Amino acid sequence: MRQGAGGDAGQLQLPPAAAGQGGPGGQGRGGQRAGAALANAEIEEHARLARQYLRLEQRAPKEWRDVAGVSSYSLRLTADELAGLVKALDAAIRPYIGLTRADPPEDAQPVHLDLKAFLRPEALT
């Protein structure tokens, strides 16, 4: 697996998500705690999938190894810009969601893609 410029590198079993889960928001303290717990579980599952792929990567055909990657970006945005970026990425990704893609190419394979966008912790201290 290659790592993009600026990239940073529990066995909880969750069902694969068909589409984005959203953030850890929610109404009131209980909703926020439940949302944060769900987000934490999802993050752990994404990490588990990445580690499992890395263990098995040499089994993947070269064309798939060449396009797999991990990228991380430290951006400087306003809240409105982040909302627009997330919306644009979501719109670009949705046509490829496995459960709703009407007629995928015969050689299409299941691929994991996750997106996290949040203020860096140091901005909150």
N, C-alpha and C positions, 0 to 999 in steps of 0.2 A: 504494500500500500504506500503510495507516495503522500507526502505531506505538503500542503500549500504553504506559500510564504507567510510567515507569521503564525503558523499553525502550532497548536498545542496537542500534544498527543492525548456477595449476596446473590443468589440465584432465584430472584423473583420472576415468576412466569406470568406475563400479561398477554392477553390476546393482541395480535397485531392490529394497529390502528389503521383504519381505512383512510382517515383524513386527520388534519391537525386537531389537537386536543384543546388548544387555547391555553390561557395562562392560569396561575394559581389564585385568581380573584375569587369572588364569591361575596355573598351578602353576610355581613356581621362577622364576628370573631370565629364562630363555628365553621362558617362557610370558607373563611380564609384558611383556617387550619386544615380543613378537609381538602381544599384545593391545593395547598402546599404539599400535603401528604401524597396526593395523586401525582403532582408534578415531580416530587422526589422519586416516587416509584417509577415513573416514566423515564426519568433521567438514568436511573439505575439499569433499567431494561435496555436503554440505548447503549450504555457502556458495556453491558453484557454481550449484546449483539456484536459490537465492534471488537471486543476481545476475542469472541468466538471466531469471527471472520479472520482476524490476524492469525489465530492458531491454524486455521484451515486454508489460508490464502494460497498456498502452493498448489492446492487441488484445483483452483480456479483456472480457467483458460487464460492464456496470456492477454488476450484482448480485454478481458474483464479486469485482470490485475493492473493493466496499463491505465484504465480509466477510474479505478477506485481511488479514493483519496480522503484526507482529513484536512479541512481548512478552518481557520479561525481568524477573525478580523476584529480589531479594536477600532470601532468607528466613533466619529464625533457627530452626533445628530441631535435634532430637537425631537420632542415626543411626536410631533406631527410628521416629521420626516421618517421616523421609525415606523409609525403606523402605515405610512404610504409604502415604505419598502417591504414591510411584512405583507401588506395587501398585494403588492405586485408579485412577490415571490409565490404567494399562495395561488394567485391566478395563473402563473406560469406552470406550477406543479400539478394543480388539480386535474388537468386532462390526462395525466399519466397514472392516476390512482387505480391500482389493480382491480378493486372491487367494482369500479364504475366505468372502467375503460371498455368501450363498446367492442372494438375490433383491434386488439393489440397485434403487432407483427408476430408471425409464427415463432420466431426465435427470441421473443421477449422473455426476460427472466424476472423473478421477484428481486427488487432492490430496496434496501433500507436507506432512507433519507430523513434526517431530523434537523430541526431548526430551533435554536434557542436565541432569544433576543431580550436583553434586560440591561438595566444600569449596572455598570461595574460596581462591586461592593465598595471600593474606595470613594465613589461618588456619594455614598450614603453615610460616610463617617465624618 
